[in-house]
Amino acid sequence: MLKGLVFALLCLFSGGALAGTLSAENGLELLLINGKDAKRYGDHADKVVVLSPGTYQIVARYDDEVKRGSRSTIFTSKPYVMEFEMGKEDVVLSIPKLKFESQATAFFREPIWELRNPTAGSVTVLASEKLTGSGFGSFGNMEKVIAEYNRENGIVFDGGKPQDLEDVLVSFEDDGRVSIKGDVLSQLKLWYTKATNEEKKSFKRWMVEQDFQ
């Protein structure tokens, strides 16, 4: 029994060595990871989550207490989407510490998101895009919001990782012509992400009809 326990512990630690943690600090919280609610990765995954090496799309925001004059208030930013490469080392998503509401408002006009690697002593600035909503409660279902964003931008999750199919499949020739390359399956994925809900329904009906011909 003891040998079995030791073997299980060895497997656990060897598996953990192949993954790193992503942490959010200074009032940041992780909302989505690869299109899914961060809490699906664990109860505290909005603050720290274990991830295996690979490419990840995350959505994060600031939600913390700041000063408004002599009083305290909660400042919540809009959600921002960004992408990064995860290695085997721990990394930290960070912004400067914000103390005042005016400071937070100014910062999030053009936020700078840093991904720090304490082990390597390196800092990477992540490109980000603010997600826009339409009216009150538009961010109530963040998985739906990011799904729409990815559809509009031709991003799909291939093998669980985000992939911009336009970057992969669309090329511009020297004479200005646009060509679509890649295998048929990848091309179908690209066009499917560009389709409206009605077009997707029509396409599914067409596929069913082909199966019975």
N, C-alpha and C positions, 0 to 999 in steps of 0.2 A: 504493500500500500504506500509506504514511504517513497519507494522508487517511482511509483506512478505520480505522486505529488511533485517530486523533484522534476520529473520529465515534463509535467504540465507547466510548471513555473518556467522552465527553460524555454518552452515553446512560446509562452506569453512574452518573455523578455526579448527573445529573438525576433518575434513579430513586431514588438514595439520599437525595436531598433530600426525597422524599415519605415517608420512613420515619424512625423514631427507634429508639434502643436502650433496652431494658429491662435493667438490671443488678441483681444481687443482692449485697448486701454484709454485712459483719459476721457471717459464718458461715451466711448463708442460701443455699439452693439452690432453683432452680426444678425441679420434678418434672414438671409437666404444663402444657401450654398448649392451651387449647380442646380438652381431652379426649385429647390426644396427648402421648406422651413428649417432653419438651423437647428431648432429643437428636436428635429428628427434624428440628429446626430448625438443627442444627449440632452439631459435636463439643463445643463449649464453651457450648452454649445453656443449660446449667444455671446458668451464671453471668452470661452476657451474650448477648442475642439481639436481632436487628434485626426490628422489627415495623412493619407499615404502620398508618396510623391506623384506629381502630375499637374495638369493645368486645371485651375478652378475659376469659376465665375462666382463672385460673392456680391451681395447687396448689404450695405452697412449704413448706419446713420448715427448721429450724435443725439443722446438723450440723457441730460444731466442737469444738475442744479447750478444756476448761475445767479449773480447779483444784479438786481434792478434797483439802483440807488442803494438804500439801506435795507431793502427787502430781498428775500430769496425767491426765485421763480424757476420753473422747469423750462428749459429750452430744448425743443425737439427739431432737428433738421429734417429736410427732405431726404429720402433714401437715395443712395448713389450706387451705381453698378460699376464694378471693376473686375479685372482679370489678372491673375498672377500665377507664377510657377512655384509649386510647393516642392521642396526638396526633403531631405531626411532630417534637417535641423529645425529647431523651433524658431518661429518668426512672430513678430508683433505688429499688428496694424495700429498705427498711432497718428495723432495730430498733436499740435501744441496744447498745453493745458489752458482751458478757457475759464476765466473767472467772472467776466461780466457779460450781460446780455448784448450790449453794443459790440463787444469784442467778438462774440459768437456770430452775430448777424453779419458783421464785416467779413469774418473768416469764410463763412459759407457762401459768399458771393463767388469766390474762386478758391475752393478748398484744395489744400495740398495733402494728399494721403501718403503716408510713408509706411513702407514695410521694412522693419528693422530685423536684422539677423544678429542677435547678441553674440553668438558663437564666432561668426566671421567678422563681426564689427562693421558690417556693411548696411547701407540704407538704400532702398529702391523707392523712387517716387512712382506711384501708380496712377495711370491715366484713369479718369472716372467720368461718368456721365450721370447727370441728375435725372431721376425718373420723374415723369410728370403725371399728375392725376387730373381727373375731371370732376371737381366739386368735392363737397364734404363726404368723408368716408371712402374716398377713392383708393386709399391704401389699406382698406380693411381686409382685402384678400391679396396679399403680396405675391403669392404663387401665380395668381391670375395675371397680375400686373407684369411680372417678369416674363411670363409665357407670351404675352402680347408683344412685349419689347423684343424678345428673341425672334418671334415670328416676323416682325417688321424689319429686323436687321439680318435675317437669314442665318440665325444661329441655331444650331441643333446640338444635342448631346449625343456624341458618338462614343460608345463604350463608357458612358458616364461622364465624359469630359466635353466641355464646350468647344465647338468648332464652327468658325464662320465659313459657311460653304461658298460664299461669294469670293472670299480670298483664295479658296482652294480651286474653285471651278471656273471662275470668270477671268479671262485674260484679255488684254488690249493689244492689238497688233500695231506695228509701226505705221500702217496706213490709216489707223483710226478705227478699224473694224473690231467689234467685240465678238469673242468666240467662247463657247462653252466647252470645256474639256472634262475629262474624267469618265468613270464608268457610268452606266445607265442608272444604277441604284443611287449613286451620289447625286446625279442630275435630278432624279425624281424627288429626292429629299429636298433639294434646293427649291424646286418649283412648289412642292407641298408647303414649305414654310411661307411662301409668298402668297398662297391662296387664302381667300376669305373662308369663313365658316361654311357659307352656302356652296362655294366651289369645292370645298373638301367633301361635303355631303354628296354632291353630284359625282365627284370622282369615285367615292366609295360605292355608290350605286352602280356606276359603270363597271367597277372591278367585279362586283357580284354578278352582274349580267355576263361578263366574260367567262366566269367560272361555269356558267350553265349553258354556254354555247357549244 
